[in-house]
């Protein structure tokens, strides 16, 4: 079984009398890419700060590689890399010089390691340029390189795609997938861009009002509903009789039906008996946005 990298147990956080987190529990294994999403004010940033030891936990436990973040902070945080919002650099220095300065904060980081992380994030050709000449996407890559200097096995990213153009978002997505697959790095990523979470993450955690409403594999979330939508293409929808209360005509050749998988053979049989030709039966996969809205009761993402 894969190693547990991050575990949050019954996390509670209060600010005065106001309870922000109400018993958050989640678990990440080696190589997982967890998408962490929720409506405005759900407590996403607060959880990240608790995991990183930036705020005190009211009650509950955060374990990183088996170490308690409050009782054994140094060992817990030792293998964690993080970018919260946009990374800060000395803009008048080169990318390499920024990494060399960051490396001084750790023990035993050698020049070879700097070269390794530069190659990992694909900045070999620009690492000796001043950061002031970097695009936002390149600065995000440099930030990830800095976060990887000390060989972490957990990478925590808070809104890493903010301000990136589509090409920059794709490049970052490909990089994170590579890190998870080739380096066995577990990634915890908070983002408001649901389409990117959907394309990147293997697991999803949805929170609402300080509570977890869903933690599951991405594929299971999108197929978690008993009733699925099927788009059926036929020769002529005008010949259709009502085969279901959950049937909707889309155009002259396609109609939609909400049903479970076991009902499809009977629907096809009925169509054949009505002398209607069937060309295609497609399951309409639920998007993450649809699943999110369903789980949160229509709340908007921030």
Phi, psi and omega in degrees: 000145181296152180286137174283122181263314181228132176221126173251128183241110171050053182285130173235142176218127177241142169245102188068233179269352183273123179267115182273315179247136189234058176092054181278127175228135175201162184216131178241139179253167180306127178087355177292146167240105184262125172268125185246111187226159178181164179293174174307134175074014183285338179112017184296309182295324178299317180298317179300318179294325177292318180298321183274000180075019181274345174223153178283143178274129177292311172202158183106183187220141169244123178245126175241117186053036177085357182257135180286126185296333180268322184273335184219060189302314185300312180288328180291317186274352187303323183249032179246131170246143184212146169231114177252116188062211184276134179293146180259139179221165169278105189294334183275356178257163177286164176301318180297317181296322176299318179293323179296320178294318179295324181297334180293344179280350181243160178272134169074020177277115184261168180303323180301323180292322177299316178298322180297311184290328176298317178292321180302319184266001174073038180248018184306320186282343185239004187294337180265007173273155175294144182297334178299340180266359181279147168287168178300320179297322178292324177292326175294320177296319178295322177298319178292321176302316178298319181291340182265355187306320188264023177060051179288155172249003175227125179242123181247122185234124180253109180052056185289344182264004179305124175083356181279146174279170183306321180293320178295322178295316179298316180299317180294319179300314180297321180296314182294322176298319179297317180297319180293319184282310188273330183253000182055035179272131175277134185238128176247114188231126175257130181205151176263357179268093188296327180296325179286322175300318181297320182280339188258316196273150176265336179228161182223141173231122179249128176242153179210130179052040176079010180232149174282125177256344178197130169224116186199173172293145180303316182296323180289323179300317184285347178238022187281340180285137177298317180266123180249157177267136175237135175258120183246125179259126182230177182287326184200110182286345180293341179274357185288138165264164181291111182260352181195150175291340182255035181256141181220124177284128181263319177198198184292342185233349183234142171222159183245140177223136177261116183198173173268165188302325184293342181276343185301314180303320179292323177296315179298317179301315180297320179295317179297317179296334178272009179060039176254126181281135182251128181255316185215139169236114182240134170284131177271105184290133178293132175281162177299323179299317179296316179295319180298312181297325178293317183288331184257006178071028177092007177296148179273152176275149176269000000 
